[in-house]
Amino acid sequence: MARDMLASAGPFDLVVLDMNLDGESSLPLARELTTVQTPFVFITGYSMKSALPDDLRDAVVLEKPFEERTLIATLARMIGPR
């Protein structure tokens, strides 16, 4: 479903991606986003940074729970000035 949305609704400036998409790993989708040079941030309830595969090790990860201001600051930093 998420992959279909990416294909039909993109391109995106940035994607917020939960590590677990309805029971499925979001790693394949993250790799697709990397291929099309779309920045993304993982959100997760698990400590996953050290468990990320080497090709995604530099991904931005926010661990739940996080404060709204943390998300806003992260997204602003990733998108940059407009």
Backbone as JSON Lines, residues from 0, in Angstrom:
{"i":0,"aa":"M","n":[0.82,-1.19,0.0],"ca":[0.0,0.0,0.0],"c":[0.86,1.26,0.0]}
{"i":1,"aa":"A","n":[1.84,1.34,0.91],"ca":[2.72,2.52,0.97],"c":[3.49,2.67,-0.33]}
{"i":2,"aa":"R","n":[3.95,1.57,-0.87],"ca":[4.7,1.61,-2.13],"c":[3.82,2.13,-3.26]}
{"i":3,"aa":"D","n":[2.54,1.74,-3.28],"ca":[1.61,2.23,-4.29],"c":[1.39,3.73,-4.15]}
{"i":4,"aa":"M","n":[1.27,4.19,-2.92],"ca":[1.1,5.63,-2.67],"c":[2.32,6.4,-3.15]}
{"i":5,"aa":"L","n":[3.49,5.87,-2.88],"ca":[4.72,6.52,-3.31],"c":[4.73,6.67,-4.83]}
{"i":6,"aa":"A","n":[4.34,5.63,-5.52],"ca":[4.35,5.65,-6.99],"c":[3.3,6.59,-7.56]}
{"i":7,"aa":"S","n":[2.13,6.64,-6.94],"ca":[1.04,7.41,-7.53],"c":[0.96,8.85,-7.05]}
{"i":8,"aa":"A","n":[1.45,9.15,-5.86],"ca":[1.27,10.5,-5.31],"c":[2.54,11.33,-5.29]}
{"i":9,"aa":"G","n":[3.69,10.73,-5.54],"ca":[4.96,11.44,-5.48],"c":[5.12,12.42,-6.63]}
{"i":10,"aa":"P","n":[6.19,13.14,-6.71],"ca":[7.33,13.07,-5.8],"c":[7.06,13.82,-4.5]}
{"i":11,"aa":"F","n":[7.82,13.47,-3.48],"ca":[7.68,14.06,-2.16],"c":[8.95,14.83,-1.8]}
{"i":12,"aa":"D","n":[8.78,15.87,-1.0],"ca":[9.94,16.6,-0.48],"c":[10.64,15.8,0.59]}
{"i":13,"aa":"L","n":[9.86,15.05,1.37],"ca":[10.38,14.27,2.49],"c":[9.3,13.28,2.91]}
{"i":14,"aa":"V","n":[9.71,12.12,3.39],"ca":[8.76,11.09,3.83],"c":[9.07,10.72,5.28]}
{"i":15,"aa":"V","n":[8.02,10.66,6.1],"ca":[8.13,10.15,7.47],"c":[7.67,8.7,7.41]}
{"i":16,"aa":"L","n":[8.55,7.82,7.8],"ca":[8.35,6.39,7.55],"c":[8.46,5.6,8.84]}
{"i":17,"aa":"D","n":[7.37,4.96,9.25],"ca":[7.42,4.1,10.42],"c":[8.2,2.83,10.05]}
{"i":18,"aa":"M","n":[8.99,2.34,10.97],"ca":[9.79,1.14,10.7],"c":[8.91,-0.07,10.43]}
{"i":19,"aa":"N","n":[7.71,-0.08,10.99],"ca":[6.81,-1.22,10.86],"c":[5.55,-0.72,10.17]}
{"i":20,"aa":"L","n":[5.33,-1.14,8.94],"ca":[4.15,-0.74,8.17],"c":[3.15,-1.88,8.14]}
{"i":21,"aa":"D","n":[2.23,-1.84,9.07],"ca":[1.18,-2.86,9.15],"c":[1.77,-4.28,9.15]}
{"i":22,"aa":"G","n":[2.79,-4.45,9.99],"ca":[3.4,-5.76,10.13],"c":[4.53,-6.05,9.16]}
{"i":23,"aa":"E","n":[4.81,-5.13,8.25],"ca":[5.88,-5.33,7.28],"c":[7.0,-4.33,7.54]}
{"i":24,"aa":"S","n":[8.21,-4.72,7.26],"ca":[9.36,-3.84,7.39],"c":[9.29,-2.75,6.34]}
{"i":25,"aa":"S","n":[9.67,-1.55,6.72],"ca":[9.71,-0.44,5.77],"c":[11.08,-0.29,5.11]}
{"i":26,"aa":"L","n":[12.0,-1.2,5.38],"ca":[13.35,-1.1,4.8],"c":[13.34,-1.12,3.27]}
{"i":27,"aa":"P","n":[12.55,-1.99,2.62],"ca":[12.52,-1.94,1.15],"c":[12.04,-0.59,0.61]}
{"i":28,"aa":"L","n":[11.03,-0.01,1.26],"ca":[10.54,1.29,0.84],"c":[11.6,2.37,1.07]}
{"i":29,"aa":"A","n":[12.31,2.28,2.17],"ca":[13.4,3.24,2.44],"c":[14.46,3.15,1.36]}
{"i":30,"aa":"R","n":[14.75,1.96,0.92],"ca":[15.74,1.8,-0.16],"c":[15.24,2.42,-1.46]}
{"i":31,"aa":"E","n":[13.96,2.26,-1.74],"ca":[13.38,2.89,-2.93],"c":[13.48,4.41,-2.84]}
{"i":32,"aa":"L","n":[13.18,4.95,-1.65],"ca":[13.28,6.39,-1.46],"c":[14.72,6.87,-1.67]}
{"i":33,"aa":"T","n":[15.67,6.09,-1.2],"ca":[17.08,6.44,-1.4],"c":[17.42,6.45,-2.88]}
{"i":34,"aa":"T","n":[16.91,5.48,-3.61],"ca":[17.18,5.38,-5.05],"c":[16.67,6.61,-5.8]}
{"i":35,"aa":"V","n":[15.5,7.11,-5.41],"ca":[14.93,8.29,-6.09],"c":[15.32,9.59,-5.38]}
{"i":36,"aa":"Q","n":[16.26,9.5,-4.46],"ca":[16.83,10.65,-3.74],"c":[15.77,11.46,-3.0]}
{"i":37,"aa":"T","n":[14.84,10.75,-2.35],"ca":[13.84,11.38,-1.51],"c":[14.25,11.2,-0.06]}
{"i":38,"aa":"P","n":[14.49,12.3,0.66],"ca":[14.88,12.15,2.06],"c":[13.73,11.57,2.89]}
{"i":39,"aa":"F","n":[14.11,10.85,3.93],"ca":[13.1,10.26,4.81],"c":[13.65,10.2,6.22]}
{"i":40,"aa":"V","n":[12.72,10.11,7.15],"ca":[13.07,9.9,8.55],"c":[12.29,8.68,9.03]}
{"i":41,"aa":"F","n":[12.99,7.75,9.67],"ca":[12.33,6.61,10.29],"c":[11.8,7.04,11.64]}
{"i":42,"aa":"I","n":[10.6,6.58,11.98],"ca":[10.12,6.68,13.36],"c":[9.87,5.26,13.84]}
{"i":43,"aa":"T","n":[10.18,5.03,15.11],"ca":[10.06,3.67,15.62],"c":[9.9,3.67,17.13]}
{"i":44,"aa":"G","n":[9.26,2.67,17.62],"ca":[9.15,2.45,19.05],"c":[10.26,1.57,19.59]}
{"i":45,"aa":"Y","n":[11.16,1.18,18.71],"ca":[12.27,0.3,19.08],"c":[13.59,1.04,18.9]}
{"i":46,"aa":"S","n":[14.59,0.6,19.6],"ca":[15.93,1.14,19.42],"c":[16.53,0.45,18.19]}
{"i":47,"aa":"M","n":[16.44,1.11,17.04],"ca":[16.78,0.46,15.78],"c":[18.04,0.98,15.11]}
{"i":48,"aa":"K","n":[18.57,2.11,15.53],"ca":[19.68,2.73,14.81],"c":[20.82,1.73,14.61]}
{"i":49,"aa":"S","n":[21.19,1.01,15.63],"ca":[22.3,0.07,15.5],"c":[21.91,-1.18,14.71]}
{"i":50,"aa":"A","n":[20.61,-1.43,14.56],"ca":[20.15,-2.62,13.85],"c":[19.9,-2.36,12.37]}
{"i":51,"aa":"L","n":[20.07,-1.11,11.93],"ca":[19.85,-0.81,10.52],"c":[20.93,-1.47,9.66]}
{"i":52,"aa":"P","n":[20.56,-1.94,8.48],"ca":[21.57,-2.5,7.58],"c":[22.56,-1.41,7.15]}
{"i":53,"aa":"D","n":[23.73,-1.82,6.73],"ca":[24.78,-0.88,6.38],"c":[24.34,0.19,5.38]}
{"i":54,"aa":"D","n":[23.54,-0.18,4.38],"ca":[23.15,0.78,3.36],"c":[22.18,1.84,3.87]}
{"i":55,"aa":"L","n":[21.6,1.64,5.05],"ca":[20.68,2.62,5.63],"c":[21.18,3.16,6.97]}
{"i":56,"aa":"R","n":[22.39,2.85,7.31],"ca":[22.95,3.22,8.61],"c":[22.96,4.73,8.86]}
{"i":57,"aa":"D","n":[23.01,5.54,7.8],"ca":[23.05,6.99,7.95],"c":[21.65,7.61,8.0]}
{"i":58,"aa":"A","n":[20.62,6.8,7.97],"ca":[19.25,7.33,8.0],"c":[18.97,8.03,9.32]}
{"i":59,"aa":"V","n":[18.12,9.03,9.25],"ca":[17.67,9.72,10.45],"c":[16.61,8.85,11.11]}
{"i":60,"aa":"V","n":[16.73,8.65,12.42],"ca":[15.79,7.82,13.18],"c":[15.31,8.6,14.39]}
{"i":61,"aa":"L","n":[14.0,8.68,14.55],"ca":[13.4,9.24,15.77],"c":[12.74,8.09,16.51]}
{"i":62,"aa":"E","n":[13.1,7.94,17.78],"ca":[12.51,6.88,18.58],"c":[11.32,7.41,19.36]}
{"i":63,"aa":"K","n":[10.21,6.68,19.27],"ca":[9.0,7.03,20.01],"c":[9.21,6.72,21.49]}
{"i":64,"aa":"P","n":[8.64,7.45,22.36],"ca":[7.9,8.68,22.1],"c":[8.86,9.84,21.87]}
{"i":65,"aa":"F","n":[8.46,10.76,21.03],"ca":[9.23,11.98,20.84],"c":[8.28,13.16,20.9]}
{"i":66,"aa":"E","n":[8.83,14.3,21.19],"ca":[8.01,15.5,21.29],"c":[7.78,16.11,19.92]}
{"i":67,"aa":"E","n":[6.66,16.76,19.76],"ca":[6.3,17.39,18.5],"c":[7.42,18.32,18.03]}
{"i":68,"aa":"R","n":[8.0,19.07,18.94],"ca":[9.05,20.02,18.55],"c":[10.29,19.3,18.01]}
{"i":69,"aa":"T","n":[10.53,18.09,18.49],"ca":[11.66,17.31,17.98],"c":[11.41,16.9,16.53]}
{"i":70,"aa":"L","n":[10.19,16.46,16.25],"ca":[9.84,16.09,14.89],"c":[9.92,17.3,13.97]}
{"i":71,"aa":"I","n":[9.37,18.43,14.4],"ca":[9.38,19.64,13.58],"c":[10.81,20.09,13.3]}
{"i":72,"aa":"A","n":[11.66,20.08,14.32],"ca":[13.05,20.49,14.14],"c":[13.78,19.55,13.2]}
{"i":73,"aa":"T","n":[13.52,18.26,13.32],"ca":[14.16,17.28,12.45],"c":[13.74,17.48,11.0]}
{"i":74,"aa":"L","n":[12.45,17.65,10.77],"ca":[11.96,17.84,9.41],"c":[12.49,19.14,8.82]}
{"i":75,"aa":"A","n":[12.52,20.2,9.6],"ca":[13.04,21.49,9.13],"c":[14.51,21.38,8.74]}
{"i":76,"aa":"R","n":[15.27,20.68,9.55],"ca":[16.69,20.49,9.28],"c":[16.89,19.69,7.99]}
{"i":77,"aa":"M","n":[16.05,18.68,7.77],"ca":[16.21,17.82,6.61],"c":[15.77,18.53,5.32]}
{"i":78,"aa":"I","n":[14.71,19.31,5.4],"ca":[14.22,20.01,4.21],"c":[15.07,21.23,3.91]}
{"i":79,"aa":"G","n":[15.52,21.9,4.95],"ca":[16.36,23.08,4.76],"c":[15.53,24.31,4.43]}
{"i":80,"aa":"P","n":[16.2,25.44,4.28],"ca":[15.48,26.68,3.98],"c":[14.85,26.63,2.6]}
{"i":81,"aa":"R","n":[13.73,27.27,2.5],"ca":[13.0,27.31,1.22],"c":[12.96,28.71,0.68]}
